[in-house]
């Protein structure tokens, strides 16, 4: 949180810098905006229909800008002109979004937080919640059996922009208690004529010490023909990254040793390595036989491949003759142990995962008089396959010394043992699994807009949407297969290898150790199976883990646009309701369920233009988010805990909950926005959400095979609230002299308070993943062909999960974390630009702890995970003709 004073001091000078005159960069070139971005308001697709330019307050300027200024200007105009509360990111030119993926780019948006790992930003949280609806060009999109698309699969090079809708309108596809993310891909009519562009970058990751690369290309053109205007575009992107994440961990604690105090069941570390490849292709055709009629067809294909592994070192402090020293601040829990003749494990977990996602649509739009009719048919298909081969190896350590809290990280010492010698390790256990999940959907949408001349009502819009989706999932059970005739790791040619070195920068005390080789396990799995007495070939899917879900939705909406003047104050907006009926049929092994529920979702948005540069927004509405299909899976996968010297349960398990209901929310939003110039804005927003049935995952003791099992399931949590405030400021300091006029800044910060009902113990508790505070500080420079951005992103602590089990505290709380990134480019010519980028410059460390009341009813705070990630350095170029 070292940069927090910078935010406070920067805010204090805002009033001073705004006093200076604001000038935009002068140029004779056209602004770097698509035709739709130049004149159309930014709202629900199709964007131009919610309002008209006549209702938009002007900034009083008509100055053309380029570069980063154009990007920020376009994003600001979309926010200013929208009837909803929205924040946007706009690529000022092809390939110029200064991040690698949609997830990376969204972390800069006010009120958006991300989770990180595997060398990238992953889950996107809007106002702390992951329950977002994701759209591609206004169409629903998803990955696998989830409700949303994996945004990190969409390369930034294919983007025209991204809109984050924080309030809803009736014509917006339902779903997204947190909000809606609409990813806008480029289309041929966005360009004036022939356009050829591409880029390439080399990426070095310092923790993995490996190089990767990113490449993309796009070609588009449009023609006037005897049958009308035709446009075509194709784009492609390839991204290969090699990453490494390090983890030092303490597992849950249970009694062990002569004095019976709580000792972690396992302690150790992980090197998580991956070789990830992402490929994306998109194509678009547009045809206008006449000025009032358009036909179009779009297609997108993304593929994700990841060969990854986890190199586990697992200490079992209770599996031997143990002596424990209590913690001074929590006498019932161990601070350190010395274990003699300690049974110790290493494990190689090798994974090969693949995801393929398709989306195709055809549609038409016809304008006749005051009416605009449109229809669109969309097909989505996503398939995820995965397999893993895991081999545990063991040895007995004469002495195992563990300090469970060495400044938040476990410190492990095994004196007198060469951990890199494969001849001391014995093969013990095999896990051999594979899975497949598919999801297919047809969606048909119809819309009618009727523009009304004069009067308070500006337009009427009605529409229907029908979807039919089928989700299927099959998997093998994750059961341990013990070896009947143990053999040494070194006895099998090619099997042994060494892990990476220097876990957590050496802070965990673990260096290199021997274990099985990833490539050998994946390429010679039948040989490994035979060693463990198993037949050749993949194991059959376990029928008890299969589920099949059919979902149909029938939606109708009606909304009116309105506009009127109250003296010098202009008011406009949209109001109406969406009605949707959902029919869900789920079938699993020996279980089935059918749900049919109707939801009425009213909403209203109002924009009040107090002056040409100051406006207020008010919004209220109801939303729902349906459970993910995997969350509805009624079946549980169990795994034996094995002999850890005193685990609290015999098994652990994870499964779904067919009784889950949709999350319901009633939302209230208000914002005030000041736009002194096309690239300057100060905005403040407040929001309040009444939540009902928010879904979180909890663990609870259940019975399995006559023994105890700690089983994690998603559950509806009852009533809750989410409330907060967002502040944002951006400006270019054009009034400064000479080179200083190239500087600009963006600052934004968010406060969130989220609570919901504990479904097991009762009472209110914090919503998981919600950081109370977060902010972005971004410094920008653009002049003389040079464009650079230095961005710091920070979020405060948050709850990772509840009900961890064990006798230590049961709530896992993550510590505050921040990351500093840099991007820069220099235009050598009109068509060639050199780029340099760097991420994680501060080499951030993630830590979380078990915090709260422990098994003895006393407060305690003990370490759980410490994680470090790659810093990346990118060098490349892009061109455009």
Secondary structure, 3 states (H helix, E strand, C coil): CCCHHHHHHHHHCHHHHHCCCCCCCCCCCCCCCCHHHHHCCCCCCCHHHCCCHHHCCCCCCCCCCCHHHHHHHHHHHHHHHCCCCEEEEECCCCCCCCCCEHHHHHCCCCCEEEEEECCEEEEEEECCECCEEEEECCEECCCCCCCCCCHHHCEHHHEEEEEEECCCCCCCCCCCCCEEEEEEECCHHHCCCCEEEEEEEEEEECCCCEEEEEEEEEEEEEEEECCEEEEEEEEEEEEEEEEEEEEEEECCEEEECCCCEEEECCEEEEEEEEEEEEEEEEEEEEEEEECCEEEEEEEEEEEEEEEEEEEEEEECCCCCEEEEEECCCCCCEEEEEEEEEEEEEEEEEEEEEEEEEEEEEEEEEEEECCEEEEEEEEEEEEEEEEEEEEEEEEEEEEEEEEEEEECCEEEEECCCCCCCCHHHCEEEEEEEEEEEEEEEEEEEEEEEEEECCCCCEEEEEEEEEEEEEEEEEEECCCCCEECCCCCEHHHCCCCEEECCCCHHHHCCCCCCCEEECHHHHHHCHHHHHHHCCCCCCCCCCCHHHCEEEEEEEEEEEEEEEEEEEECCEEEEEEEEEEEEEEEEEEEECCEEEEEEEEEEEEEEEEEEECCCCEEEEEEEEEEEECCCHHHHCCCEEEEECCCCCCCCCCEEEEECCCCCCCEEEEEEEEEEEEEEECCEEEEEEEEEEEEECCEEEEEEEEEECCEEEEEEEEEECCEEEEEEEEEEEEEECCCCCHHHHHEEEEEEEEEEEEEEECCCCCCEEECCCCCCEEEEEEEEEEECCEEEEEEEEEECCEEEECCCCCCCCCEEEECCEEEEEEEEEEECCCCEEEEEEEECCCCCEEEEEEEEECCCCCEEEEEEEEEECCCEEEEEEEEEC
